[in-house]
Amino acid sequence: MGRSKTKGAKEIDASSMADIAFLLLIFFLVTTTIDQDKGIIHKLPTWSEEPPPDDVRINDRELLEILVNANNQLLLEQDYVELKDLKDIVIKHLDNRGRLLQYSTSPQEAVISLKNDRGTNYGTYIEIQNSLKAGYLEVRNKYALAITGGSMNYKELDDCADNEDLDTSKRNTCLELKKKVQGEYPMKISEAEPVNLGGN
C-alpha cells in the first residue's frame, strides 16, 4: 500500500512587503512636486455700514472699458489692442488730465471697467490684472517721486509706512504721503461677472 504524503503549500514570506510599500510611499511623497495655483492678491475694501449709493453715474469719458473675449483678445473702446500695450493705455487714461478726448479728465474720476468672457483663459486674466496694476503703480511712483523730491517712490513709501523698526514720526510721514498719492490716483477698477462675449 502506497503512502500518501500531503505536501504543504510553499509560503512566501511577506513580512517585509509592508516596509517596502511604506518606503516607496514616502519616496513618492517626497519627490513629487505639486503644481501651485496662480492667484492674485487683492486688498478688499474696509467694511462699511453705509449702504452703497443707488445710482452711480459715470461720465463716459472717465470710463475705460476693456472687454476680453473667449479667444483672449482685448477689445478697448471698440478697437482690438494687444495685451502688451494695455499698461501704457492705462497710464494715458489715468494721467490724461483732459488733454485727449478719449481719456479721462482727471485721475480722481478715472475708472477702469473690465469684463471677461466665461471662456477667457485664466493666464490671460492674470496678465490683464498685472497690466492694470502696473499702470497704476507707474503713475503712483511718478507722483510719489515728485512730492518727495525724488527720494521715494510709491513702493518705498508703502514699505516705510509699514516698517515697525522706524520711529513713529517717520512712519506717520510716510503714511501721510502714501495717502496723498492714493488720493491723487485712487485705484478704481470695476470688474463685472464673466459673460458669454464670444470670439471672432
C-alpha positions in Angstrom: 0.0 0.0 0.0 1.5 3.3 -1.1 1.9 6.1 1.4 0.1 9.3 0.6 2.1 12.2 1.6 0.4 15.7 1.8 2.8 18.3 0.7 2.3 21.7 2.4 2.0 24.7 0.0 5.1 26.8 -0.1 4.5 30.2 1.6 6.2 33.4 0.5 7.5 35.5 3.4 5.7 38.8 3.0 6.7 40.3 6.3 9.0 42.9 4.6 6.4 43.9 1.9 4.7 46.4 4.1 8.1 48.0 4.9 8.9 48.3 1.1 5.5 49.7 0.3 5.8 52.2 3.1 9.3 53.3 1.9 8.0 53.6 -1.7 5.1 55.8 -0.5 7.5 58.1 1.4 9.8 58.3 -1.6 6.9 59.4 -4.0 5.6 61.8 -1.4 9.0 63.5 -1.1 9.9 63.6 -4.8 6.6 64.5 -6.3 6.0 68.2 -7.0 2.5 69.7 -6.8 1.6 72.4 -9.2 0.8 75.7 -7.4 -2.3 77.5 -8.5 -1.6 81.1 -9.6 -3.6 83.7 -7.8 -4.0 87.4 -7.5 -3.5 89.3 -4.2 -6.4 91.7 -3.8 -6.9 94.0 -0.8 -10.5 94.1 -0.1 -12.0 97.5 0.9 -12.7 98.0 4.6 -16.2 97.2 5.8 -18.7 100.0 5.9 -22.2 100.1 7.5 -23.3 102.7 4.9 -25.3 101.2 2.0 -23.8 101.8 -1.5 -25.4 104.6 -3.5 -28.4 103.6 -5.5 -27.4 105.2 -8.8 -23.8 105.8 -9.6 -23.4 107.7 -12.9 -20.0 107.8 -14.5 -19.2 110.1 -17.4 -18.4 108.0 -20.5 -15.1 109.9 -20.8 -14.0 108.8 -17.4 -14.6 105.1 -18.1 -12.0 103.0 -19.9 -13.9 99.8 -20.9 -12.0 96.6 -21.5 -13.7 93.5 -22.9 -11.9 90.2 -23.2 -13.5 87.6 -25.5 -13.2 83.8 -25.5 -10.2 83.9 -27.8 -8.3 86.1 -25.2 -8.5 89.1 -27.4 -8.8 92.6 -25.8 -11.4 95.0 -27.1 -10.8 98.5 -25.9 -13.4 101.2 -26.8 -14.5 99.1 -29.9 -10.8 98.5 -31.1 -8.7 95.4 -30.7 -5.5 96.1 -28.7 -2.5 93.9 -27.8 -2.0 92.9 -24.2 1.5 94.3 -24.2 0.0 97.8 -24.9 -2.5 97.7 -22.1 -0.3 99.2 -19.4 0.6 102.2 -21.5 -3.1 102.8 -22.3 -4.0 102.7 -18.6 -1.2 105.2 -17.9 -2.6 107.5 -20.6 -6.1 107.2 -19.2 -5.1 108.0 -15.7 -2.6 110.8 -16.4 -4.5 112.4 -19.3 -5.9 115.4 -17.3 -8.4 116.3 -20.1 -5.8 116.6 -22.9 -7.1 113.8 -25.2 -10.8 113.4 -25.7 -10.8 109.6 -25.5 -9.3 109.5 -22.0 -10.2 110.8 -18.5 -10.4 114.4 -17.4 -8.7 113.7 -14.0 -7.1 110.8 -12.2 -9.6 111.0 -9.3 -12.5 110.5 -11.7 -10.9 107.8 -13.9 -12.5 104.3 -13.8 -11.4 101.1 -15.5 -14.1 98.6 -16.3 -13.1 95.0 -17.0 -15.4 92.4 -18.4 -14.3 88.9 -19.3 -15.9 86.1 -21.3 -16.5 82.8 -19.5 -14.1 81.2 -21.9 -11.2 83.6 -21.2 -8.0 81.9 -20.3 -7.1 82.3 -16.6 -3.5 83.1 -17.6 -4.7 86.0 -19.8 -6.9 87.2 -17.0 -3.9 87.3 -14.6 -1.8 89.1 -17.2 -4.5 91.8 -17.7 -4.8 92.3 -13.9 -1.0 92.6 -13.7 -1.0 95.2 -16.5 -3.7 97.3 -14.9 -1.9 97.3 -11.5 1.4 98.0 -13.2 -0.2 101.1 -14.9 -1.5 102.4 -11.5 1.9 101.7 -9.9 3.8 103.6 -12.5 1.7 106.8 -12.2 1.8 106.5 -8.4 5.6 106.1 -8.4 6.0 109.1 -10.6 3.8 111.3 -8.4 5.4 110.0 -5.2 8.9 110.9 -6.5 7.5 114.4 -7.4 6.1 115.1 -3.9 9.2 113.6 -2.1 11.7 115.5 -4.1 12.8 112.3 -5.9 13.7 110.5 -2.6 11.0 107.8 -2.5 8.7 106.1 -5.0 5.2 104.8 -4.0 6.5 101.3 -3.2 9.2 102.7 -0.9 6.5 104.9 0.8 4.4 101.8 1.3 7.3 99.9 2.8 8.3 102.8 5.0 4.7 103.2 6.3 4.6 99.5 7.3 8.1 99.3 8.8 7.8 98.9 12.5 11.6 99.4 13.0 11.3 103.1 12.1 10.3 105.7 14.6 6.6 106.7 14.7 7.2 110.2 13.3 8.9 108.9 10.2 6.3 106.2 9.7 3.4 108.7 10.0 5.1 111.0 7.5 5.4 108.1 5.0 1.7 107.1 5.7 0.5 110.7 5.0 2.5 110.8 1.8 1.2 107.4 0.8 -2.4 108.5 1.4 -1.8 111.7 -0.6 -0.6 109.5 -3.6 -3.6 107.2 -3.2 -5.9 110.3 -3.1 -4.4 111.6 -6.3 -4.5 108.3 -8.1 -7.3 106.2 -6.5 -7.4 102.6 -7.8 -10.9 102.3 -9.4 -11.2 99.0 -11.2 -14.7 97.8 -11.8 -15.0 94.1 -12.6 -18.2 92.6 -14.0 -19.2 89.0 -13.7 -18.0 87.0 -16.7 -20.5 86.6 -19.5 -20.5 84.9 -23.0 -19.0 87.6 -25.2 -17.9 85.1 -27.8 -14.9 85.3 -30.1 -14.2 86.2 -33.7 
